[in-house]
């Protein structure tokens, strides 16, 4: 079930423009990590940081996430 959801997220993600913004659930699906693990990886500099849109909403830039994922597969 989880792999199916991750596959669907990946397909949707590939259709987005590099300037698009994605929220935490999409990032969790792409990396296969929990919320706390995502924030730990951001703190450690392993995942691109957040862009604060409002006091309660943050997102990530699709292009930054794509570059980060590519660099992880090339290591």
The first five atom37 places (N, CA, C, CB, O) and aatype in JSON, in Angstrom:
{
  "aatype": [20, 20, 20, 20, 20, 20, 20, 20, 20, 20, 20, 20, 20, 20, 20, 20, 20, 20, 20, 20, 20, 20, 20, 20, 20, 20, 20, 20, 20, 20, 20, 20, 20, 20, 20, 20, 20, 20, 20, 20, 20, 20, 20, 20, 20, 20, 20, 20, 20, 20, 20, 20, 20, 20, 20, 20, 20, 20, 20, 20, 20, 20, 20, 20, 20, 20, 20, 20, 20, 20, 20, 20, 20, 20, 20],
  "atom_mask": [
    [1, 1, 1, 1, 1],
    [1, 1, 1, 1, 1],
    [1, 1, 1, 1, 1],
    [1, 1, 1, 1, 1],
    [1, 1, 1, 1, 1],
    [1, 1, 1, 1, 1],
    [1, 1, 1, 1, 1],
    [1, 1, 1, 1, 1],
    [1, 1, 1, 1, 1],
    [1, 1, 1, 1, 1],
    [1, 1, 1, 1, 1],
    [1, 1, 1, 1, 1],
    [1, 1, 1, 1, 1],
    [1, 1, 1, 1, 1],
    [1, 1, 1, 1, 1],
    [1, 1, 1, 1, 1],
    [1, 1, 1, 1, 1],
    [1, 1, 1, 1, 1],
    [1, 1, 1, 1, 1],
    [1, 1, 1, 1, 1],
    [1, 1, 1, 1, 1],
    [1, 1, 1, 1, 1],
    [1, 1, 1, 1, 1],
    [1, 1, 1, 1, 1],
    [1, 1, 1, 1, 1],
    [1, 1, 1, 1, 1],
    [1, 1, 1, 1, 1],
    [1, 1, 1, 1, 1],
    [1, 1, 1, 1, 1],
    [1, 1, 1, 1, 1],
    [1, 1, 1, 1, 1],
    [1, 1, 1, 1, 1],
    [1, 1, 1, 1, 1],
    [1, 1, 1, 1, 1],
    [1, 1, 1, 1, 1],
    [1, 1, 1, 1, 1],
    [1, 1, 1, 1, 1],
    [1, 1, 1, 1, 1],
    [1, 1, 1, 1, 1],
    [1, 1, 1, 1, 1],
    [1, 1, 1, 1, 1],
    [1, 1, 1, 1, 1],
    [1, 1, 1, 1, 1],
    [1, 1, 1, 1, 1],
    [1, 1, 1, 1, 1],
    [1, 1, 1, 1, 1],
    [1, 1, 1, 1, 1],
    [1, 1, 1, 1, 1],
    [1, 1, 1, 1, 1],
    [1, 1, 1, 1, 1],
    [1, 1, 1, 1, 1],
    [1, 1, 1, 1, 1],
    [1, 1, 1, 1, 1],
    [1, 1, 1, 1, 1],
    [1, 1, 1, 1, 1],
    [1, 1, 1, 1, 1],
    [1, 1, 1, 1, 1],
    [1, 1, 1, 1, 1],
    [1, 1, 1, 1, 1],
    [1, 1, 1, 1, 1],
    [1, 1, 1, 1, 1],
    [1, 1, 1, 1, 1],
    [1, 1, 1, 1, 1],
    [1, 1, 1, 1, 1],
    [1, 1, 1, 1, 1],
    [1, 1, 1, 1, 1],
    [1, 1, 1, 1, 1],
    [1, 1, 1, 1, 1],
    [1, 1, 1, 1, 1],
    [1, 1, 1, 1, 1],
    [1, 1, 1, 1, 1],
    [1, 1, 1, 1, 1],
    [1, 1, 1, 1, 1],
    [1, 1, 1, 1, 1],
    [1, 1, 1, 1, 1]
  ],
  "atom_positions": [
    [[0.82, -1.19, 0.0], [0.0, 0.0, 0.0], [0.87, 1.27, 0.0], [-0.93, -0.01, 1.21], [0.64, 2.18, -0.79]],
    [[1.86, 1.3, 0.89], [2.72, 2.48, 0.99], [3.5, 2.67, -0.31], [3.69, 2.34, 2.18], [3.67, 3.8, -0.77]],
    [[3.98, 1.57, -0.89], [4.73, 1.68, -2.14], [3.85, 2.2, -3.26], [5.32, 0.32, -2.53], [4.33, 2.95, -4.12]],
    [[2.58, 1.83, -3.28], [1.65, 2.32, -4.29], [1.47, 3.83, -4.15], [0.29, 1.61, -4.19], [1.47, 4.56, -5.14]],
    [[1.32, 4.29, -2.92], [1.16, 5.72, -2.66], [2.42, 6.48, -3.07], [0.84, 5.97, -1.18], [2.34, 7.54, -3.68]],
    [[3.59, 5.93, -2.72], [4.85, 6.57, -3.1], [4.99, 6.64, -4.61], [6.04, 5.83, -2.49], [5.48, 7.63, -5.14]],
    [[4.56, 5.61, -5.31], [4.62, 5.6, -6.77], [3.71, 6.68, -7.35], [4.23, 4.21, -7.33], [4.1, 7.39, -8.27]],
    [[2.5, 6.81, -6.8], [1.57, 7.84, -7.27], [2.11, 9.24, -7.0], [0.2, 7.67, -6.59], [1.98, 10.13, -7.84]],
    [[2.71, 9.43, -5.84], [3.3, 10.73, -5.51], [4.42, 11.05, -6.49], [3.83, 10.75, -4.06], [4.54, 12.18, -6.96]],
    [[5.25, 10.07, -6.8], [6.36, 10.28, -7.74], [5.85, 10.68, -9.12], [7.21, 9.02, -7.85], [6.42, 11.56, -9.76]],
    [[4.78, 10.04, -9.57], [4.21, 10.38, -10.88], [3.68, 11.81, -10.9], [3.08, 9.4, -11.24], [3.92, 12.55, -11.86]],
    [[2.98, 12.2, -9.87], [2.45, 13.56, -9.78], [3.6, 14.56, -9.7], [1.51, 13.72, -8.54], [3.58, 15.6, -10.36]],
    [[4.6, 14.24, -8.89], [5.75, 15.12, -8.68], [6.47, 15.42, -9.99], [6.71, 14.5, -7.68], [6.9, 16.55, -10.21]],
    [[6.61, 14.42, -10.85], [7.3, 14.6, -12.13], [6.57, 15.56, -13.07], [7.48, 13.27, -12.8], [7.19, 16.13, -13.96]],
    [[5.28, 15.73, -12.88], [4.48, 16.62, -13.74], [4.55, 18.09, -13.31], [3.04, 16.17, -13.75], [4.12, 18.97, -14.05]],
    [[5.08, 18.35, -12.13], [5.1, 19.72, -11.6], [6.26, 20.52, -12.18], [5.2, 19.69, -10.08], [7.33, 19.98, -12.46]],
    [[6.04, 21.81, -12.36], [7.11, 22.72, -12.78], [8.13, 22.84, -11.65], [6.55, 24.12, -13.17], [7.79, 22.67, -10.48]],
    [[9.38, 23.14, -12.01], [10.44, 23.2, -10.99], [10.23, 24.33, -9.98], [11.79, 23.37, -11.65], [10.79, 24.3, -8.89]],
    [[9.41, 25.33, -10.35], [9.14, 26.44, -9.45], [7.97, 26.17, -8.52], [8.87, 27.7, -10.24], [7.68, 26.97, -7.63]],
    [[7.29, 25.05, -8.71], [6.13, 24.7, -7.89], [6.56, 24.46, -6.45], [5.42, 23.46, -8.46], [7.72, 24.21, -6.16]],
    [[5.59, 24.55, -5.57], [5.83, 24.29, -4.16], [5.07, 23.04, -3.74], [5.4, 25.5, -3.3], [3.95, 22.81, -4.19]],
    [[5.68, 22.24, -2.88], [5.01, 21.07, -2.33], [5.06, 21.13, -0.81], [5.66, 19.76, -2.85], [5.99, 21.66, -0.21]],
    [[4.03, 20.56, -0.22], [3.92, 20.56, 1.24], [4.51, 19.28, 1.82], [2.45, 20.72, 1.67], [4.91, 18.38, 1.08]],
    [[4.55, 19.2, 3.11], [5.2, 18.12, 3.85], [4.72, 16.71, 3.46], [4.97, 18.32, 5.3], [5.58, 15.84, 3.29]],
    [[3.43, 16.44, 3.32], [3.03, 15.06, 2.98], [3.66, 14.54, 1.67], [1.53, 14.98, 2.87], [3.99, 13.36, 1.56]],
    [[3.82, 15.41, 0.7], [4.45, 15.01, -0.56], [5.93, 14.7, -0.32], [4.29, 16.12, -1.64], [6.45, 13.71, -0.82]],
    [[6.59, 15.55, 0.44], [8.02, 15.34, 0.75], [8.19, 14.03, 1.52], [8.59, 16.53, 1.57], [9.13, 13.27, 1.25]],
    [[7.3, 13.76, 2.46], [7.36, 12.51, 3.21], [7.23, 11.31, 2.27], [6.26, 12.47, 4.28], [7.95, 10.32, 2.42]],
    [[6.32, 11.4, 1.31], [6.14, 10.31, 0.35], [7.32, 10.13, -0.56], [4.92, 10.55, -0.46], [7.69, 9.0, -0.88]],
    [[7.92, 11.22, -0.99], [9.07, 11.14, -1.9], [10.29, 10.51, -1.23], [9.43, 12.52, -2.41], [10.99, 9.69, -1.84]],
    [[10.53, 10.89, 0.0], [11.7, 10.38, 0.71], [11.4, 9.09, 1.48], [12.22, 11.43, 1.65], [12.33, 8.38, 1.89]],
    [[10.12, 8.8, 1.69], [9.77, 7.61, 2.47], [10.12, 7.75, 3.93], [10.44, 6.4, 1.9], [10.48, 6.77, 4.59]],
    [[10.02, 8.97, 4.45], [10.38, 9.24, 5.84], [9.19, 9.82, 6.59], [11.57, 10.21, 5.9], [8.27, 10.37, 5.99]],
    [[9.22, 9.69, 7.91], [8.19, 10.27, 8.76], [8.4, 11.78, 8.9], [8.19, 9.6, 10.15], [9.43, 12.3, 8.48]],
    [[7.43, 12.45, 9.47], [7.52, 13.89, 9.67], [8.75, 14.26, 10.51], [6.24, 14.42, 10.35], [9.5, 15.16, 10.15]],
    [[8.94, 13.55, 11.62], [10.08, 13.88, 12.48], [11.41, 13.6, 11.78], [9.99, 13.09, 13.79], [12.38, 14.34, 11.98]],
    [[11.46, 12.54, 10.98], [12.69, 12.24, 10.24], [12.98, 13.3, 9.18], [12.6, 10.86, 9.58], [14.13, 13.66, 8.96]],
    [[11.93, 13.8, 8.53], [12.1, 14.87, 7.54], [12.71, 16.1, 8.21], [10.75, 15.23, 6.86], [13.67, 16.68, 7.71]],
    [[12.14, 16.5, 9.36], [12.66, 17.68, 10.05], [14.08, 17.46, 10.55], [11.75, 18.04, 11.22], [14.88, 18.4, 10.57]],
    [[14.42, 16.25, 10.96], [15.79, 15.95, 11.39], [16.75, 16.06, 10.2], [15.87, 14.53, 12.02], [17.85, 16.59, 10.34]],
    [[16.33, 15.55, 9.04], [17.17, 15.63, 7.85], [17.34, 17.07, 7.38], [16.56, 14.78, 6.73], [18.41, 17.44, 6.89]],
    [[16.3, 17.89, 7.52], [16.41, 19.32, 7.19], [17.43, 19.98, 8.12], [15.03, 20.03, 7.31], [18.3, 20.73, 7.67]],
    [[17.32, 19.68, 9.41], [18.24, 20.25, 10.4], [19.69, 19.85, 10.11], [17.85, 19.8, 11.82], [20.61, 20.65, 10.29]],
    [[19.87, 18.62, 9.66], [21.21, 18.12, 9.35], [21.72, 18.59, 7.99], [21.22, 16.61, 9.41], [22.87, 18.34, 7.64]],
    [[20.86, 19.25, 7.21], [21.25, 19.78, 5.91], [21.16, 18.75, 4.78], [22.64, 20.3, 5.98], [21.72, 18.97, 3.71]],
    [[20.47, 17.65, 5.01], [20.36, 16.6, 4.01], [19.15, 16.74, 3.09], [20.3, 15.28, 4.68], [19.1, 16.11, 2.04]],
    [[18.2, 17.56, 3.48], [16.99, 17.84, 2.69], [16.84, 19.36, 2.64], [15.69, 17.15, 3.31], [17.09, 20.03, 3.64]],
    [[16.44, 19.91, 1.48], [16.26, 21.37, 1.38], [15.31, 21.92, 2.45], [15.74, 21.74, 0.0], [14.33, 21.27, 2.82]],
    [[15.63, 23.1, 2.93], [14.85, 23.69, 4.01], [13.5, 24.22, 3.53], [15.63, 24.82, 4.66], [13.19, 24.23, 2.34]],
    [[12.73, 24.65, 4.48], [11.38, 25.12, 4.26], [11.33, 26.55, 3.75], [10.59, 25.01, 5.52], [12.23, 27.34, 4.0]],
    [[10.26, 26.85, 3.05], [9.92, 28.22, 2.71], [8.65, 28.51, 3.49], [9.74, 28.44, 1.14], [7.65, 27.82, 3.32]],
    [[8.67, 29.53, 4.33], [7.5, 29.86, 5.11], [6.57, 30.73, 4.27], [7.89, 30.57, 6.42], [6.95, 31.82, 3.83]],
    [[5.35, 30.24, 4.07], [4.36, 30.98, 3.29], [3.49, 31.85, 4.19], [3.48, 30.03, 2.49], [3.21, 33.01, 3.87]],
    [[3.07, 31.3, 5.31], [2.34, 32.04, 6.34], [2.86, 31.54, 7.69], [0.76, 31.86, 6.22], [3.77, 30.71, 7.73]],
    [[2.3, 32.02, 8.76], [2.76, 31.58, 10.07], [2.48, 30.1, 10.32], [2.11, 32.41, 11.16], [3.1, 29.49, 11.19]],
    [[1.56, 29.51, 9.56], [1.21, 28.11, 9.77], [1.43, 27.22, 8.55], [-0.23, 28.02, 10.18], [1.17, 26.02, 8.61]],
    [[1.92, 27.79, 7.45], [2.08, 27.02, 6.22], [3.5, 27.17, 5.69], [1.06, 27.46, 5.17], [4.0, 28.28, 5.52]],
    [[4.12, 26.02, 5.42], [5.45, 26.03, 4.81], [5.45, 25.04, 3.65], [6.55, 25.66, 5.85], [4.59, 24.16, 3.56]],
    [[6.42, 25.19, 2.76], [6.51, 24.33, 1.58], [7.96, 24.22, 1.15], [5.64, 24.89, 0.42], [8.85, 24.86, 1.72]],
    [[8.19, 23.4, 0.14], [9.51, 23.24, -0.45], [9.4, 23.46, -1.94], [10.09, 21.85, -0.14], [8.34, 23.23, -2.53]],
    [[10.49, 23.89, -2.58], [10.49, 24.12, -4.02], [10.79, 22.79, -4.72], [11.55, 25.22, -4.42], [11.74, 22.09, -4.36]],
    [[9.98, 22.46, -5.7], [10.1, 21.19, -6.42], [11.49, 21.02, -7.02], [9.05, 21.11, -7.53], [12.08, 19.94, -6.91]],
    [[12.03, 22.05, -7.65], [13.36, 21.96, -8.25], [14.44, 21.61, -7.24], [13.7, 23.26, -8.92], [15.33, 20.82, -7.54]],
    [[14.36, 22.18, -6.04], [15.33, 21.88, -4.98], [15.22, 20.41, -4.55], [15.12, 22.81, -3.78], [16.24, 19.74, -4.34]],
    [[13.99, 19.93, -4.41], [13.77, 18.54, -4.01], [14.3, 17.6, -5.1], [12.26, 18.28, -3.74], [14.97, 16.61, -4.8]],
    [[13.99, 17.91, -6.36], [14.48, 17.06, -7.46], [16.01, 16.98, -7.47], [13.99, 17.61, -8.82], [16.57, 15.89, -7.59]],
    [[16.67, 18.12, -7.32], [18.14, 18.14, -7.3], [18.67, 17.32, -6.13], [18.66, 19.59, -7.2], [19.65, 16.59, -6.27]],
    [[18.03, 17.44, -4.98], [18.46, 16.71, -3.8], [18.28, 15.2, -4.0], [17.67, 17.17, -2.58], [19.16, 14.42, -3.65]],
    [[17.15, 14.8, -4.56], [16.92, 13.38, -4.81], [17.91, 12.83, -5.83], [15.49, 13.15, -5.3], [18.4, 11.71, -5.68]],
    [[18.21, 13.61, -6.87], [19.2, 13.17, -7.88], [20.58, 12.99, -7.25], [19.28, 14.21, -9.04], [21.29, 12.02, -7.54]],
    [[20.95, 13.93, -6.38], [22.28, 13.84, -5.76], [22.37, 12.6, -4.88], [22.58, 15.1, -4.93], [23.44, 12.01, -4.76]],
    [[21.28, 12.21, -4.25], [21.28, 11.03, -3.41], [21.4, 9.75, -4.23], [20.02, 10.98, -2.56], [22.02, 8.78, -3.79]],
    [[20.83, 9.74, -5.43], [20.92, 8.54, -6.27], [22.28, 8.44, -6.96], [19.8, 8.54, -7.32], [22.68, 7.36, -7.36]],
    [[22.99, 9.57, -7.09], [24.3, 9.57, -7.73], [25.42, 9.21, -6.75], [24.58, 10.93, -8.36], [26.54, 8.9, -7.17]],
    [[25.14, 9.26, -5.45], [26.17, 8.94, -4.44], [26.47, 7.48, -4.38], [25.75, 9.42, -3.07], [27.31, 7.05, -3.59]]
  ]
}
